Amino acid sequence: MCLNAKTGDVIWGPERTARGTVSASPTLADHKVYITNESAVTTVLAAGPKFELLATNELDAGYTLSSLAVSGSQLFMRTDTLLLNGSQSFHT
């Protein structure tokens, strides 16, 4: 669900991202919103006023509570056993 931060009005929702518990904060990069669940499945949405699913990335990377990190044009994900450079793994 996407809400207007000032008014609380619903902009879009209740469209679904990948099923699972999300503990990480959403990450905004390159006009995209990345939402990663605890099973290391990342949903990529277009940043904007309508729901637009761009990709769902399922990585065999284990368990994660971490938000994606951004450095330049690179994305990084930390799991319980790995540090991944997601720029090589994520479809956007």
Secondary structure, DSSP 8 states (H G I E B T S, - for coil): -EE-TTT--EEE-----SSS---S--EEETTEEEEE-TTSEEEEEESSSS--EEEEEE----------EEETTEEEEE-SS-EEEGGGT---
